[in-house]
């Protein structure tokens, strides 16, 4: 197989991860209402990235020198031009991945903060006088399904 195809696939992964990075950055500072849709977008991108990997991995396994260049586990100065291009494409991808990895703890913290904020909001809603009145009203007007003198079914 040609290293050109490997380079194109690495570039495609870079494009997909660049989109993933943009969504990740938005999750760190954007609107809380967009968190769920951004998680879905990231999942869709992840599936596309996995599809590219399923095509790319066998190509890299068939060519050990390309595999080493793509993994950046070789001496760049000793590479032929075609393998240096594979290395360069992998290097660009690696740069995007490094930024994403550095942002992931921030995304996790943001998700935890939003979860805590929503739980607090739920607690406050449940403690409100209106919620207490509603619970009292429901419990005061509930009729038992069974009475001590027999079933209440069929009785008006």
ABEGO torsion letter per residue (X at the ends): XBAAAAAAAAAAAAAAAAAAAAAAAAAAABBAAAAAAAAAAAAAAAAAAAAAAAAAAAAAAABAAAAAAAAGABBAAABBAAAAAAAAAAAAAAAAAAAAAAAAAAAAAAAAAAAAAAAAAAAAAAABAAAAAAAAAAAAABBBABBAAEBABGBX
